[in-house]
Amino acid sequence: MANANIIEVSSATTWSSGVASVSQIRDFAPVIMDEPVFLGGKDTGANPLEYVTAALNGCKAVMIPLIAKELKFHFTALSFETKGTVDLRGLMGEVGVSSHFQSLSFHVLIETDETEPRLQQLQHLVATRCPVYNLLKDAGVNIETVWQRQVAAVV
């Protein structure tokens, strides 16, 4: 018996040349992944770790409105920026050096007139429920998260 609460996500990827590949996700435009020239690529697309930072931003862009709606938390704008550090020695096979992010800095700018306790409640619930955030956290990535409030502009 299938569990209605379980979904499956997938992609199909084909190597194209060098260190570049093309991924297909559902019926969307193909996603090109490559590396910068200094890492052996031709810089024809973002690299996989850059897509991970975008996935974290996108996941928060799903979870914040979803949870805000549950809490009847009002906001008028959201933006995100994520930066990560990677030690290239891990990618090159040096023993004892992780090949994934050493750290991530995740910044949220939210426009809201909600109180500080309500904003903290939203932050907490998003942190506990965001799948990409928790995947990275569970992998031991040090994630610095900063939420910055911007007061809604008076029209």
Buried (B, 14 or more C-beta within 10 A) or exposed (E): EEEEEEEEEEEEEEEBEEBBBBBBEEEEEEBEBBBEEEEEBBEBBBBEBBBBBBBBBEBBBEBBEEBBEEEEBEBEEBEBEBEBEBBEEBBEEEEEEBBBBBEBBBBBBBBBEBEEEBBEBBBEBBBEEBEBBEBBBEEEBEBEBEBEBBEBEEE
